């Protein structure tokens, strides 16, 4: 394999990796509990956190730890769902395209 072929292959791999990255960023997973909703993206960032007034009742009642625990659990739940969705999407893309790793 010549130098040019290696460069061409590296460029193809880079554009394939970019395409996969773009697909992953489109993935969104929502998780709700106790008036807290968190949406996580496939790149493991948080897209949105929504909290209903009722969810603050624990804080007002002098129990912020319970609110913090709920928020912690919902964030982790959303991230886990996003991770699972991302892994499923990656497997689908690899099977479909043969793409990056299908040699």
N, CA and C atoms as an extended XYZ file, in Angstrom:
309
Properties=species:S:1:pos:R:3:atomname:S:1:resname:S:1:resid:I:1 pbc="F F F"
N         0.845       -1.188        0.000 N   UNK     1
C         0.000        0.000        0.000 CA  UNK     1
C         0.885        1.244        0.000 C   UNK     1
N         0.642        2.115       -0.960 N   UNK     2
C         1.459        3.319       -1.077 CA  UNK     2
C         1.063        4.383       -0.078 C   UNK     2
N         1.902        5.392        0.010 N   UNK     3
C         1.686        6.506        0.925 CA  UNK     3
C         0.345        7.187        0.659 C   UNK     3
N         0.030        7.397       -0.616 N   UNK     4
C        -1.216        8.069       -0.984 CA  UNK     4
C        -2.435        7.275       -0.510 C   UNK     4
N        -2.374        5.951       -0.679 N   UNK     5
C        -3.477        5.096       -0.245 CA  UNK     5
C        -3.689        5.195        1.268 C   UNK     5
N        -2.584        5.252        1.996 N   UNK     6
C        -2.674        5.354        3.453 CA  UNK     6
C        -3.322        6.674        3.865 C   UNK     6
N        -2.951        7.745        3.187 N   UNK     7
C        -3.527        9.072        3.475 CA  UNK     7
C        -5.021        9.059        3.161 C   UNK     7
N        -5.359        8.491        2.010 N   UNK     8
C        -6.763        8.422        1.604 CA  UNK     8
C        -7.583        7.640        2.642 C   UNK     8
N        -7.029        6.518        3.084 N   UNK     9
C        -7.721        5.689        4.072 CA  UNK     9
C        -7.887        6.428        5.399 C   UNK     9
N        -6.850        7.139        5.816 N   UNK    10
C        -6.916        7.910        7.064 CA  UNK    10
C        -7.991        8.993        6.971 C   UNK    10
N        -8.092        9.628        5.804 N   UNK    11
C        -9.110       10.673        5.612 CA  UNK    11
C       -10.517       10.075        5.633 C   UNK    11
N       -10.675        8.896        5.043 N   UNK    12
C       -11.975        8.225        5.060 CA  UNK    12
C       -12.363        7.867        6.493 C   UNK    12
N       -11.399        7.372        7.256 N   UNK    13
C       -11.668        7.016        8.644 CA  UNK    13
C       -12.064        8.243        9.454 C   UNK    13
N       -11.403        9.373        9.153 N   UNK    14
C       -11.717       10.602        9.877 CA  UNK    14
C       -13.133       11.083        9.573 C   UNK    14
N       -13.518       11.015        8.307 N   UNK    15
C       -14.870       11.478        7.966 CA  UNK    15
C       -15.920       10.513        8.520 C   UNK    15
N       -15.591        9.238        8.573 N   UNK    16
C       -16.493        8.243        9.173 CA  UNK    16
C       -16.647        8.506       10.676 C   UNK    16
N       -15.547        8.800       11.344 N   UNK    17
C       -15.581        9.095       12.778 CA  UNK    17
C       -16.407       10.352       13.042 C   UNK    17
N       -16.267       11.351       12.180 N   UNK    18
C       -17.033       12.594       12.303 CA  UNK    18
C       -18.530       12.326       12.137 C   UNK    18
N       -18.855       11.464       11.166 N   UNK    19
C       -20.254       11.127       10.914 CA  UNK    19
C       -20.858       10.424       12.138 C   UNK    19
N       -20.093        9.506       12.715 N   UNK    20
C       -20.560        8.794       13.900 CA  UNK    20
C       -20.764        9.781       15.055 C   UNK    20
N       -19.815       10.696       15.210 N   UNK    21
C       -19.906       11.708       16.265 CA  UNK    21
C       -21.168       12.556       16.108 C   UNK    21
N       -21.472       12.946       14.866 N   UNK    22
C       -22.674       13.744       14.598 CA  UNK    22
C       -23.938       12.975       14.958 C   UNK    22
N       -23.961       11.688       14.623 N   UNK    23
C       -25.121       10.856       14.953 CA  UNK    23
C       -25.291       10.748       16.463 C   UNK    23
N       -24.178       10.580       17.160 N   UNK    24
C       -24.209       10.422       18.615 CA  UNK    24
C       -24.747       11.689       19.285 C   UNK    24
N       -24.370       12.857       18.741 N   UNK    25
C       -24.832       14.112       19.337 CA  UNK    25
C       -26.334       14.316       19.162 C   UNK    25
N       -26.927       13.598       18.191 N   UNK    26
C       -28.374       13.728       17.972 CA  UNK    26
C       -29.175       12.899       18.974 C   UNK    26
N       -28.521       11.924       19.603 N   UNK    27
C       -29.214       11.041       20.541 CA  UNK    27
C       -29.580       11.819       21.791 C   UNK    27
N       -30.843       11.684       22.206 N   UNK    28
C       -31.281       12.314       23.451 CA  UNK    28
C       -32.060       11.284       24.258 C   UNK    28
N       -31.766       11.222       25.554 N   UNK    29
C       -32.448       10.293       26.440 CA  UNK    29
C       -33.028       11.075       27.614 C   UNK    29
N       -34.305       10.848       27.869 N   UNK    30
C       -34.998       11.582       28.926 CA  UNK    30
C       -35.288       10.654       30.093 C   UNK    30
N       -35.101       11.176       31.294 N   UNK    31
C       -35.370       10.402       32.502 CA  UNK    31
C       -36.048       11.335       33.494 C   UNK    31
N       -37.158       10.885       34.070 N   UNK    32
C       -37.908       11.720       35.016 CA  UNK    32
C       -38.188       10.958       36.298 C   UNK    32
N       -38.206       11.708       37.401 N   UNK    33
C       -38.607       11.129       38.677 CA  UNK    33
C       -38.832       12.262       39.675 C   UNK    33
N       -39.886       12.161       40.449 N   UNK    34
C       -40.140       13.109       41.524 CA  UNK    34
C       -40.187       14.558       41.100 C   UNK    34
N       -40.701       14.811       39.907 N   UNK    35
C       -40.826       16.193       39.434 CA  UNK    35
C       -39.553       16.751       38.814 C   UNK    35
N       -38.547       15.896       38.653 N   UNK    36
C       -37.302       16.317       38.017 CA  UNK    36
C       -37.166       15.569       36.699 C   UNK    36
N       -36.884       16.309       35.629 N   UNK    37
C       -36.659       15.693       34.327 CA  UNK    37
C       -35.288       16.131       33.821 C   UNK    37
N       -34.511       15.150       33.361 N   UNK    38
C       -33.192       15.449       32.807 CA  UNK    38
C       -33.110       14.826       31.421 C   UNK    38
N       -32.587       15.595       30.468 N   UNK    39
C       -32.339       15.069       29.122 CA  UNK    39
C       -30.833       15.068       28.900 C   UNK    39
N       -30.305       13.857       28.643 N   UNK    40
C       -28.876       13.708       28.379 CA  UNK    40
C       -28.686       13.417       26.896 C   UNK    40
N       -27.537       13.848       26.369 N   UNK    41
C       -27.226       13.594       24.961 CA  UNK    41
C       -26.234       12.443       24.842 C   UNK    41
N       -26.125       11.931       23.634 N   UNK    42
C       -25.258       10.793       23.372 CA  UNK    42
C       -23.790       11.045       23.654 C   UNK    42
N       -23.393       12.318       23.674 N   UNK    43
C       -21.987       12.617       23.972 CA  UNK    43
C       -21.765       12.808       25.472 C   UNK    43
N       -22.737       12.333       26.266 N   UNK    44
C       -22.673       12.356       27.733 CA  UNK    44
C       -22.674       13.767       28.315 C   UNK    44
N       -23.346       14.688       27.632 N   UNK    45
C       -23.574       16.014       28.207 CA  UNK    45
C       -25.057       16.126       28.528 C   UNK    45
N       -25.392       17.031       29.430 N   UNK    46
C       -26.784       17.247       29.811 CA  UNK    46
C       -27.357       18.329       28.908 C   UNK    46
N       -28.483       18.005       28.276 N   UNK    47
C       -29.126       18.938       27.352 CA  UNK    47
C       -30.102       19.846       28.097 C   UNK    47
N       -30.795       19.270       29.111 N   UNK    48
C       -31.822       20.053       29.789 CA  UNK    48
C       -32.114       19.461       31.164 C   UNK    48
N       -32.378       20.332       32.120 N   UNK    49
C       -32.876       19.917       33.430 CA  UNK    49
C       -34.129       20.728       33.706 C   UNK    49
N       -35.230       20.048       33.989 N   UNK    50
C       -36.480       20.732       34.318 CA  UNK    50
C       -36.945       20.257       35.694 C   UNK    50
N       -37.340       21.213       36.530 N   UNK    51
C       -37.757       20.886       37.887 CA  UNK    51
C       -39.099       21.545       38.172 C   UNK    51
N       -40.061       20.744       38.595 N   UNK    52
C       -41.389       21.283       38.919 CA  UNK    52
C       -41.342       21.923       40.313 C   UNK    52
N       -42.251       22.851       40.579 N   UNK    53
C       -42.282       23.484       41.911 CA  UNK    53
C       -42.423       22.450       43.039 C   UNK    53
N       -43.161       21.365       42.782 N   UNK    54
C       -43.362       20.337       43.810 CA  UNK    54
C       -42.037       19.698       44.236 C   UNK    54
N       -41.117       19.599       43.302 N   UNK    55
C       -39.835       18.959       43.605 CA  UNK    55
C       -39.051       19.744       44.665 C   UNK    55
N       -39.342       21.039       44.765 N   UNK    56
C       -38.646       21.881       45.749 CA  UNK    56
C       -39.227       21.742       47.154 C   UNK    56
N       -40.368       21.032       47.283 N   UNK    57
C       -41.023       20.904       48.589 CA  UNK    57
C       -40.090       20.320       49.641 C   UNK    57
N       -39.269       19.333       49.229 N   UNK    58
C       -38.318       18.717       50.167 CA  UNK    58
C       -37.324       19.765       50.690 C   UNK    58
N       -36.877       20.635       49.784 N   UNK    59
C       -35.924       21.674       50.174 CA  UNK    59
C       -36.590       22.638       51.156 C   UNK    59
N       -37.815       23.055       50.809 N   UNK    60
C       -38.555       23.982       51.674 CA  UNK    60
C       -38.823       23.357       53.033 C   UNK    60
N       -39.006       22.039       53.038 N   UNK    61
C       -39.278       21.330       54.295 CA  UNK    61
C       -37.993       21.094       55.095 C   UNK    61
N       -36.890       21.651       54.607 N   UNK    62
C       -35.635       21.535       55.337 CA  UNK    62
C       -34.892       20.234       55.070 C   UNK    62
N       -35.207       19.581       53.933 N   UNK    63
C       -34.531       18.321       53.605 CA  UNK    63
C       -33.863       18.404       52.232 C   UNK    63
N       -32.897       19.316       52.084 N   UNK    64
C       -32.257       19.463       50.766 CA  UNK    64
C       -31.547       18.185       50.295 C   UNK    64
N       -31.087       17.348       51.264 N   UNK    65
C       -30.375       16.125       50.865 CA  UNK    65
C       -31.267       15.228       50.014 C   UNK    65
N       -32.554       15.169       50.365 N   UNK    66
C       -33.459       14.301       49.602 CA  UNK    66
C       -33.622       14.817       48.174 C   UNK    66
N       -33.701       16.138       48.035 N   UNK    67
C       -33.793       16.744       46.699 CA  UNK    67
C       -32.507       16.476       45.920 C   UNK    67
N       -31.360       16.668       46.578 N   UNK    68
C       -30.067       16.445       45.921 CA  UNK    68
C       -29.917       14.996       45.480 C   UNK    68
N       -30.352       14.068       46.332 N   UNK    69
C       -30.277       12.641       46.001 CA  UNK    69
C       -31.140       12.332       44.788 C   UNK    69
N       -32.362       12.916       44.766 N   UNK    70
C       -33.248       12.695       43.619 CA  UNK    70
C       -32.636       13.248       42.341 C   UNK    70
N       -32.102       14.462       42.422 N   UNK    71
C       -31.483       15.093       41.256 CA  UNK    71
C       -30.305       14.250       40.760 C   UNK    71
N       -29.484       13.802       41.684 N   UNK    72
C       -28.336       12.948       41.380 CA  UNK    72
C       -28.794       11.678       40.652 C   UNK    72
N       -29.833       11.041       41.192 N   UNK    73
C       -30.342        9.794       40.591 CA  UNK    73
C       -30.934       10.015       39.205 C   UNK    73
N       -31.628       11.128       39.026 N   UNK    74
C       -32.246       11.410       37.725 CA  UNK    74
C       -31.173       11.728       36.679 C   UNK    74
N       -30.161       12.507       37.071 N   UNK    75
C       -29.062       12.817       36.145 CA  UNK    75
C       -28.361       11.518       35.726 C   UNK    75
N       -28.049       10.672       36.700 N   UNK    76
C       -27.384        9.400       36.382 CA  UNK    76
C       -28.278        8.484       35.547 C   UNK    76
N       -29.573        8.494       35.824 N   UNK    77
C       -30.517        7.699       35.040 CA  UNK    77
C       -30.544        8.142       33.581 C   UNK    77
N       -30.540        9.460       33.377 N   UNK    78
C       -30.553       10.001       32.011 CA  UNK    78
C       -29.248        9.669       31.295 C   UNK    78
N       -28.121        9.787       31.992 N   UNK    79
C       -26.827        9.480       31.380 CA  UNK    79
C       -26.725        8.003       31.011 C   UNK    79
N       -27.253        7.138       31.875 N   UNK    80
C       -27.209        5.704       31.584 CA  UNK    80
C       -28.061        5.385       30.351 C   UNK    80
N       -29.249        6.001       30.278 N   UNK    81
C       -30.104        5.789       29.101 CA  UNK    81
C       -29.415        6.279       27.832 C   UNK    81
N       -28.751        7.441       27.922 N   UNK    82
C       -28.038        7.998       26.765 CA  UNK    82
C       -26.901        7.072       26.356 C   UNK    82
N       -26.187        6.527       27.343 N   UNK    83
C       -25.067        5.625       27.062 CA  UNK    83
C       -25.573        4.353       26.368 C   UNK    83
N       -26.669        3.790       26.887 N   UNK    84
C       -27.240        2.580       26.281 CA  UNK    84
C       -27.698        2.851       24.848 C   UNK    84
N       -28.366        3.994       24.650 N   UNK    85
C       -28.852        4.362       23.316 CA  UNK    85
C       -27.681        4.577       22.355 C   UNK    85
N       -26.611        5.181       22.861 N   UNK    86
C       -25.424        5.437       22.046 CA  UNK    86
C       -24.766        4.129       21.621 C   UNK    86
N       -24.631        3.200       22.581 N   UNK    87
C       -24.018        1.905       22.262 CA  UNK    87
C       -24.852        1.147       21.234 C   UNK    87
N       -26.176        1.194       21.386 N   UNK    88
C       -27.062        0.524       20.436 CA  UNK    88
C       -26.921        1.139       19.047 C   UNK    88
N       -26.845        2.470       18.992 N   UNK    89
C       -26.709        3.190       17.724 CA  UNK    89
C       -25.383        2.857       17.053 C   UNK    89
N       -24.302        2.813       17.850 N   UNK    90
C       -22.979        2.489       17.311 CA  UNK    90
C       -22.975        1.081       16.701 C   UNK    90
N       -23.585        0.130       17.401 N   UNK    91
C       -23.647       -1.243       16.886 CA  UNK    91
C       -24.408       -1.280       15.569 C   UNK    91
N       -25.527       -0.538       15.533 N   UNK    92
C       -26.340       -0.485       14.307 CA  UNK    92
C       -25.522        0.080       13.150 C   UNK    92
N       -24.796        1.177       13.417 N   UNK    93
C       -24.008        1.827       12.367 CA  UNK    93
C       -22.884        0.921       11.877 C   UNK    93
N       -22.263        0.205       12.816 N   UNK    94
C       -21.162       -0.674       12.422 CA  UNK    94
C       -21.658       -1.845       11.582 C   UNK    94
N       -22.833       -2.375       11.941 N   UNK    95
C       -23.390       -3.483       11.171 CA  UNK    95
C       -23.838       -3.008        9.797 C   UNK    95
N       -24.478       -1.835        9.762 N   UNK    96
C       -25.026       -1.312        8.516 CA  UNK    96
C       -23.918       -0.935        7.530 C   UNK    96
N       -22.979       -0.119        8.036 N   UNK    97
C       -21.980        0.434        7.110 CA  UNK    97
C       -20.776       -0.456        6.918 C   UNK    97
N       -20.555       -1.355        7.839 N   UNK    98
C       -19.287       -2.045        7.807 CA  UNK    98
C       -18.207       -1.035        8.113 C   UNK    98
N       -18.472        0.195        7.736 N   UNK    99
C       -17.694        1.414        7.926 CA  UNK    99
C       -16.332        1.285        8.551 C   UNK    99
N       -16.168        2.029        9.610 N   UNK   100
C       -14.881        2.255       10.238 CA  UNK   100
C       -14.176        0.973       10.658 C   UNK   100
N       -14.927        0.053       11.262 N   UNK   101
C       -14.266       -1.123       11.839 CA  UNK   101
C       -14.533       -2.377       11.040 C   UNK   101
N       -15.209       -2.240        9.909 N   UNK   102
C       -15.644       -3.428        9.169 CA  UNK   102
C       -14.653       -3.892        8.131 C   UNK   102
N       -13.414       -4.135        8.508 N   UNK   103
C       -12.422       -4.582        7.516 CA  UNK   103
C       -12.081       -6.024        7.735 C   UNK   103
